[in-house]
């Protein structure tokens, strides 16, 4: 699923609907890909697992002048979107 984050970049996400939420921000560089062990654990714990592609990876738009801490605002926007 794609949607726009606050600065109008596109972010590609993967979400599994259940009760409660686990935001998973994988290492860099990487895109939202399947992690079967994590998916199994989250679903068996009754959690909704949300992963997203970092800017410029997968189908997510690039983000000019980003820093490591930029992921925090993306995480907040994604959490609010799925709330």
Long-range contacts (C-beta under 8 A, 24 or more apart in sequence): 2-59, 3-81, 5-73, 5-74, 5-77, 5-78, 6-73, 6-77, 7-63, 9-55, 9-60, 9-61, 9-62, 9-63, 10-59, 10-60, 10-61, 11-52, 11-53, 11-55, 11-60, 11-61, 11-74, 11-77, 11-78, 12-52, 12-53, 12-58, 12-59, 12-60, 13-50, 13-51, 13-52, 13-53, 13-78, 13-82, 14-49, 14-50, 14-51, 14-52, 15-48, 15-49, 15-50, 15-82, 16-42, 16-43, 16-48, 16-49, 16-50, 17-48, 18-42, 18-43, 18-46, 18-47, 18-48, 18-49, 19-46, 19-47, 19-48, 20-46, 20-47, 20-48, 21-47, 21-48, 21-49, 21-50, 21-79, 21-82, 22-47, 22-48, 22-49, 22-50, 23-50, 23-75, 23-78, 23-79, 24-49, 24-50, 24-51, 25-51, 25-52, 25-71, 25-75, 26-51, 26-54, 28-54, 29-54, 29-57, 30-54, 30-57, 31-57, 31-58, 31-60, 32-58, 48-82, 50-78, 50-79, 50-82, 52-78
